[in-house]
Amino acid sequence: MKKVFAVTNACAGCGACIKTCPGKAIRPAPKGYRSPLIVLEDRCTACAECAEVCPVSACVEVLLEER
């Protein structure tokens, strides 16, 4: 299992996580997506910087199945 972070639909779109992510893994989501931001799983190092700065606790750790 690989740990990464994801942005939930609680996201307010403030962009704090985009600014703090050392891997530049967080981007604006495509139009119509369930949350304003998405995490590029291949760039996420699970450092938790996003979760630490998120004012609404929308960045959460998830486990991915190894492929």
C-alpha positions in Angstrom: 0.0 0.0 0.0 1.2 3.5 -0.8 0.2 6.5 1.3 -0.8 9.7 -0.4 -3.0 12.6 0.4 -6.2 13.5 -1.2 -8.4 16.6 -1.1 -12.0 16.0 0.0 -15.1 18.0 -1.1 -14.7 20.0 2.2 -12.1 22.0 0.3 -12.8 25.7 0.3 -10.3 26.3 -2.5 -8.1 28.7 -0.6 -4.9 27.3 -2.2 -2.8 27.2 1.0 -1.9 23.5 0.2 -0.8 24.4 -3.4 1.7 26.9 -2.0 3.1 24.6 0.6 3.4 21.3 -1.3 7.1 20.6 -2.0 6.3 18.2 -4.8 3.9 20.5 -6.6 1.4 17.6 -6.4 -1.8 19.7 -5.9 -3.5 21.4 -8.8 -6.9 23.0 -9.6 -9.4 20.3 -10.5 -11.1 19.9 -13.8 -14.5 21.7 -14.2 -17.3 19.7 -12.6 -15.0 17.8 -10.2 -16.2 17.1 -6.7 -13.6 19.4 -5.1 -11.8 22.5 -6.2 -8.3 20.8 -6.1 -6.8 17.5 -6.9 -3.7 15.6 -5.8 -1.4 14.1 -8.5 -0.8 10.8 -6.8 2.5 10.1 -8.6 3.9 13.3 -7.3 2.6 13.1 -3.7 5.2 12.0 -1.1 2.7 11.9 1.8 4.7 14.5 3.7 1.5 15.9 5.2 2.4 19.6 4.6 -1.0 20.1 2.9 -2.9 18.7 5.9 -0.9 20.9 8.3 -1.9 24.2 6.5 -5.5 23.3 5.5 -7.9 25.5 7.5 -10.8 23.2 6.9 -9.1 19.8 7.3 -9.8 18.9 3.6 -6.5 17.2 3.0 -6.6 13.6 4.2 -4.3 10.6 4.1 -5.4 7.7 1.9 -3.9 4.3 1.1 -3.6 3.2 -2.5 -3.2 -0.3 -3.8 0.2 -0.9 -5.3 -0.1 -1.5 -9.1 
